């Protein structure tokens, strides 16, 4: 199974923001959209970084409420690890686990085409396991 299968089911909409968006604006977007990360993009759509809820919490823990006025670019992860649609779901899960992050943008030809969360992968895997279990029950009963 590949990444494209999850994107087909969940959609390809990605929440993005400009590098100069404040942490307060970013936090508001994260809360309103009920998501864990924003992909920070340049005006041409190129990925500049990724800002997670954890990044916001770390900034506030370090600088206090004043951090909320800082631009996202000062607190985001700049070296973003991405994946492609043809990668296996298991390989993406392994990489996310090994590198200890929960969100991975999906790109094609250098363009952002989706994002996967660890939750997306776990939900997909649970659905696969339920389908396998049902198939085995049918096989045994049949």
Protein Blocks (a to p, Z undefined) as FASTA:
>chain_A
ZZklmmmmnopadcdddfklcfklmmmmmmmnopabdcdddfkopafbdcdfklmmmmmm
mnommlmmpcfklmpcfbdcdddfkbcfklmmmmmmmnopabdcddeehiafbdcdfklm
mmmmmmmmmmmmmmmmmmmmZZ
